[in-house]
Structures are given as C-alpha cells and as structure tokens.
Amino acid sequence: MSSSDSAALRPIPEFDGVHQIWPRGKRLEAIRDAASTYRERFLNQGQVRAVKSVDIAAAPYPARFAFQGYSVNVNPFISIINRMFVIQFDGFDGTLKTLVWEPTVAAGSAEAPFYDKLQRFARRLGLESAFVDYYNDPDQVLPRLGLTNADVDYISFDHLHVQDLRMILGSSEPIDGESAPRQPLFPNAKLLVHRKELGTFDAMHPMQWAWYVEDGMRGVPEDRLEVFDGDVELGVGVSLLWTPGHTDGNHSLVVNTPDGVWVSSENGMAADSWQPELSRIPGVRRTAAFYGREVVLNANTLEDSLDQYDSMVKEKTLASPSPRNPQWRQVIPSSECANRKRQWPVVPTYSHGGLDYGTITVPARPTTVPGTAPEPG
C-alpha cells in the first residue's frame, strides 16, 4: 500500500522530489528549505493530545559508532537507552488514535547477529550482565497509563534494526525453539513501515546483515502492515518523515506539543549529534569543525552517509528550541547515549530526558452483554 492508498495517511507535498535533486550540495539545501517550509504549516495544524515516554532497556554499543569515530574513548563500549513513546492524537477522520513508537522487545533484539555474537562473547567472559539493564516490558506499559494493549491503533519504529516483528505483530508459524505461533502484543495495531525498510528483508546486503533479525518478518500477517512511501502525516500534530541514510527506509517521528516540535530519531546518539558545536565530549566538536560538518552521524551502518547527514539536517530544522535551554533543539534520540561514569568521557553534554505532555484518554470501547454480539459501529 502506498501512502496515497491509505485514508489514514497524508503525503507531505513540501518534500516532493527533494531527495532526487543533484548535485548533492543543492539537495541538502533543498531539504533544509523544504523542512523550514513544512515546519510552519505543521505548527499551525495543531498539537497532539498526549505524549508519554518510557525507558525500555539499556544495551551495549560500540563507542566508535556512536559519534562517527569523532569521540575520544577510554571504554570501547557505551550504553544506549531504548525509549518507547505513547502518542495520542486526532486522526484525520476525527477519531482518537493511539500510536506506540519503538516498542522494542529485548528478547528479539538479542537475536540480531551483532548482539547474538556480543552476548556469546560476554557469556564466555562472565560479563553478560555488565551492560544490559531491563526497565520495562513494552506490553506492560499501556495498562499503567490506563489503556489496554488492544487500544493501540499503530506501532512503528524508525527502522527495523534488532527487531523481531513476530514477537510484536504475531506470526502464523512458531519462532524457532517455540511450540506455537506468537500472538500479537497489540492485537488491533498495524505496523507503519516505509516500503524501502520492509523491502530490506527480501534481499539483505552484507553491509546490512549484522543488525537485522533473520526471519524477523517470517509469518507476520500482511494485513498487520501499513506500508508507506516518502513523508506522511498521521493526524493532527504527528508525522513520519522519511530520513534515509542510516537505513534506506529510515523514518523519524515528529510531534507538535505545547513546547513546540519534537523529533525522535536514531540518526544520532545524543543532542551533541545534531549540534556538535555545543558538545563537550572530547573530539566531537573539534573534529566536526575541522571537517566543516554541522551534524555527527550514528555510524554503525552507513547505507548512505550523505543521505543520513541530510536527514539529520532535516530533523534539526523541524525541531523547536527547548524552552528549558533554548540553545538546544528538541531532537530526542530513540536510543540515547547513557550518562554513566564508567563510559566517561563519552557522556551527553545535554539530555532532554523523557517526554510527558497531556493526559492519556481511554478510547470509547464497545459494550457487550454476555452472550450477545457487540453493537454495530
């Protein structure tokens, strides 16, 4: 399904054709201009009803990837904290919608070749628990907010690295080692996924292999997928922007709140990534200035580093200045470099923390009398 085939999604015309402009310097400026133009229209459309973020888990990550090799590292590994967001907004059909962004299941992430090999190595050294911390299970977050998992309309990830979608969307066949097919965590939710990201599973390139879960989409029902192209709006105050580079089908969450626009992305690992000129991480500011670069990439997979650079400029152009500290733009990493003493000096110069706006609303649910069918409509 393309974005134009879905009544739920609207394409964003401001970005039409900008990713095809040549030469590359002109493409970057066209993307920046389009993001600035769209930002004004997006701000005037209205705000989401509520946004809540929850930390899911912390996992090890090579420090040399986190800031494109610019940082001076004492410890070869840092910890990154995976966040899940619950967003409620008015759909274009006038009904309340609930989106869960980044509901990572840690057991699925461990199946990705990179983490599988890392865990085996750590197990041999007796260090398996040194890096990994578990905070919350995605399927237990909604009840604490007054919702059920059946209330979720959409789920999405900025890309599908380290995701076993069978554990989230359910499967028609058992996962290896299990006796029965998985049931979905969110029984009524569809996965919003960019067509290029989904297509990666059809033919994996060796440069992509280490970070994707093999067979992570096998047996996932096709009717659980809402596939889109390019940049799309989901409803009032919430959009998914195509931000290719880290992966071909990478996309970023954009929400409008009482504090302005927030962008969530894994293109960078900390606020420093989008504003290296403010960074106090040794090496980051100086190296970025030496090369004349205004962003610093999360560089574990460079499917296209120029595209990723352009995408980060797109993100920071959309994001509003923070009311708490106006020199920082409101870009919040979906996986953020943790602030831990053991990984000093690679600690964020500034962290926005979590997001907490509005009040989560329990959607109207059909009432039933035992032995009868639900009322139509």
Secondary structure, DSSP 8 states (H G I E B T S, - for coil): --GGG-SS-EE-GGGTTGGG-SSHHHHHHHHHHHHHHHHHHHHHH---SEEEEEEEEEEEEEHHHHTTT-S--SSSEEEEEEEEEEEEEEBTTSSEEEEEE----HHHHTTSHHHHHHHHHHHHHT-TTTT-EE---HHHHHHHTT--GGG--EEE-SS-TT--THHHH--SS--TT-SS----SSTT-EEEEEHHHHHGGGS--TTTGGGS-TTTTTT--GGGEEEE-S-EEEETTEEEEE--SSSTT-EEEEEEETTEEEEEESSSSSHHHH-GGG--STTHHHHHHHHT-S-----S--S-HHHHHHHHHHHHHHS-B-SSSTTSB-EEESEEE---GGGTT---S------EEE-----------TTS-----
